[in-house]
Amino acid sequence: MTKSEILPELTAAHAAFAATVSALSATDFVAAPAGKWSAGQQLDHIVRAVEPVGTALLLPRVALRLLFGRANRPSRSYEELVQRYQQKLAAGGKASGRFVPPVVGAARQSALGRKLEAAVARLVKRAAGYSEQDLDAFVLPHPLLGKLTLREMLYFTLYHVEHHHRQLPARAEA
């Protein structure tokens, strides 16, 4: 996917996720089936995942290169990235550290939705300033997947919200 294809997809997918969470009752927002995250925790997790990517894209390119290096391989396709992520999940991979959400109360439902909207807008605006070549040249660390090119990180960010969105209806019915 090109930048002009992925950026609108990022916005739309996150907006759809946020709309689904926003439409949940307070009870469904906080309901957490045994061993699973509530919709509120999933929303918080997505915010926690989007914000650092947007922050990283604010760094000067020289800082990105010094901090994380440059790509030593071509970017994977969206499908290849998704397959790799699914393999990591199947092998027991899961969120860790700062990406694990705390318990989220119903009072945070609308504020977290606004926070996600703002974080995605910042991410998209900053990513728009990178060339297609930059997206394949610079890398960022991912806690489960290792170093990803910027393009792959955008792919991941898109798939990640879709992955959690698919989980929401089951959470709301539980």
N, C-alpha and C positions, 0 to 999 in steps of 0.2 A: 504494500500500500504506500502511496505517496503521502506526503505531509498534508496536502490539500484534501485527501480522502480521510485520513485518520483523525484530524483535529475535529471536524464536525461530528464524527462518530463518537469521539470521547465526550463531547458536550452532550450529545443526545442520549448516550447510554447512561451517563451519570444523572441526567435530568429524569430519565425514566425510573431509575433506581430510587432517586429522592422522592419522586411523585408516589411511587408505591409505598414507601415507608411513611410518607406524610399522610397517606390515606388510611393508615392503620389506626385502629382504636388504641387508646392508652394501654388497655389490657394486652392487646396483640403486640404492641410495641415492646413491652417488657417481658412478655412470655418467653421463657427459655426452656425448651425440652431438655431432658436429662443429657448432660454432656455436650450440649449445643449452645451456640450464642443466640441471644434474643435479636430481634430486628434492630433494636437500638444499639446493641453491641456491634452488629454488622455495619451499621451506619458509621459508628465511631471508628471502626477498623478501616473502612474505606477512606474516611477523612485522614486518618493516620498514615495511610499508604500514599495518598495523593499529595499531601503537603510537602514531604521531603523532595519529591520529584520536581515540583514547581520551584522549590527553594534552590535546588541544584542547578536548574536552568537559568537562574538569576546570576550565577557565578560567571565571571569572565572565562572565555574558552581556555586561556592559558592556565587558569586555576583548575579547571576541570582536568586538563591534561596532567598537570603536576600532581593533583590529588589522586586521580584514578587511572591515569594512563590513556593510551589510545587503543583502538580496536586492532587486534592482530588477526582478524578473520572477517569475512563479509557478514552482514546482518542476516540472521535467520528470517525466514518468512513468518507471517502471522501464524500460519498453521503449524510450522515447526516449533515456534515458541510455545504455543498452546500445548502441543503434544509433550514437550519437555516439562512444562509445568505440571501437567496431569500425571506424568510419570513420577515426578517428585512427590506429589500428593499421595499417589498410590503406594509409594515406598514409605509413607509415614510422615512426610513433611507437613509442617503446620506453622502458623504464625508464632513468632517468638519476640521477646523483648518489648520494645516500645510499640510494637504493632498489635500486641494483645490488648484488647479493650477492657476497661473496668466494667463493673455493673453500671448500666445506663438507665436512669429513671425517666419516666414519661415527661417530666418537666423539661427535659433537654431535647425533645423531639423536634420542635421547630427550629431551635437555635442550631442544632447539629445539621439540619437540612440547609440552612442558610450558610453555615460554615463550609459545607461541601460545595455548594454552588460557587462560592467565592474562590475556594481552592482550585476548582476545575477551571474557572475563568482565568485565574492567574497562570495555571499550567499551560493552557491553550495559548494564551497571549505570548508567553515566554517561548514556547516551542515554535510558534510562528516565526520567531526571529532567527531560527536556525535554518541553514540551507539543507537540502537533501544530502549533500556530501557530509556536512557536519553530523547529521543524524546517524550516519554510518561510521564516522571516524571517532567520536567520543564515546566513552563508556561510563556507566554508573554501577555501583555495587548493588546487588539484590541479595537479601539475606538467605534465600533458598536456591536461587538460580546462578549465583556468582555474578561475574561482570557481564552486563548487558550493554549493547550499543544503545544510544538514545532512542533509535527507532524501535528496538526491541522493548525498551522500557515503556514506550508509548503503547506498543502492542500489549504488553503485560497489563498496563493500567486499564486498557479497554477490556481485555478479557476478564480481568480480576473483578471489575464491577459487574459484568454480565454473570460471572460465576456466582457471586453473592446475590444478585437479583433473582436468579433461578431458585435460590434457597428460600426466598422470602414467603412465597405463598404457602409452602409447607409449614413454615414457622407460624404464620397467621392462623392456620387451621388446627395447630396442635393444642 
